[in-house]
Amino acid sequence: METADFMPGAAAIAAIKKDIETYEATRASVARRVKWRVPLFVGLVVVFVALIAWLFNKVADPHEQWFSTPHVFLYVIGFAASILLYFQALKPAARLQQSFRNTLLPIIFGFIRDVSYQHGERPNSFDRLPREAVGPFNRQSFDDVISGRYDAFPFELYEAELREGTGKGSSTAFKGVIVAFEAIEPFPGILVATRRSNAVVGFFRGVFGSRMQDLQSGDPLLDAAYEFRTDNVEAARPLVTGRLAQALRWLGESWRDDPARVALNGGDGFLLLPQDRNFFELPAISVPLDYQTHVAPMISDIGAMLATAALVRKVRAKD
């Protein structure tokens, strides 16, 4: 797989750079607005709090000035208002960047047919993702959602964060990119390949009677890194010992972060790539946008992910 195969042509690059020039003209103006809006908004709160505190001092006991209960209450409100107005001052920058993403992302992914882009929406394929691939969660959030057709197969690619629990006690079940795609040959059931869990998790899974059964690939290194679970052992065994194992070995060489996960559910396939960073994030409003520095890596990333999904998609192909 060569990254150059997924780069847009000269005409597409020229269109992208023209849009970048338009964005840059607006970005500079918005950056100047944000530069004075932040100190102005926050400064007004500081002045207001100081004025009210001075008025309190006029009527308060001299020994309780500045640190009396009304003062402390005022300081707390002032601090909260400062944070609120700080983000309010940054809103023009956030609106501009999101507007540009809505325009730019479909353009830069010109090698994808019927491409569409959404932000923060629940992906259509998410409900078909086997929960065994991510574990239990009760909260989910989505960032960029890109869909279209690549190499003759439809796909949906999205950034997701799935969490279990609430507040400080919550834990991350999955954070990264999920690529959902149409399988060449449907799998009769569910098959997941996930990072090997500890013995305690496996024990409780057995106690509570999971319908999924464990399989081994026969490769000691792969079996040490992954656990394979399915509700159709007969159909899954040739994949786990064959093409799926080969695809996971290749993934282990190309995806150096947390091990990638794979899930098959009937006619749907899923490639899960754990990752903390935002793949399609634009630089801060104060930073000039550059095609080579900020845009080309996005194209390389999505091209590599889709090529990997195409590889996984073929694990049940008859050829």
Summary of the structure (lengths in Angstrom):
residues: 319
radius of gyration: 25.7
end to end distance: 19.9
largest distance: 88.6
contacts: 947
relative contact order: 0.14
helix: 52%
strand: 24%
